[in-house]
Amino acid sequence: SGGGGGILNNSGTLTLNNSTVSANTADYGGGILNTNSAAMLILNNSTVSGNTGYSGGGVYNEGGTLTLNSSTISGIAIYCTLLRLRHGRVFS
């Protein structure tokens, strides 16, 4: 439970290259929780899949910046979307 079943990024810069985040569970951001206005998450040729979350089954981006380059987000969201955005920005 809690947030970021696979990865929790709180205020840092996280870059995943040619990576997979899978088979994780959390209330918020089953795969990845990117939180805080200073948080930057960059996915390059990466996959976030098969994760489960109450909100943001794949990625929950709360206030941070999310950049997707040739990347895929899929998973299971029990309540709200695979990619949940709250006060943040997404670039692709």
PyMOL commands that set and color helices and strands:
alter all, ss='L'
color gray80, all
select strands_A, chain A and resi 7-10+13-17+20-22+25-28+32-35+40-44+47-55+59-62+65-69+72-80+83-86+89-91
alter strands_A, ss='S'
color yellow, strands_A
deselect
rebuild
show_as cartoon
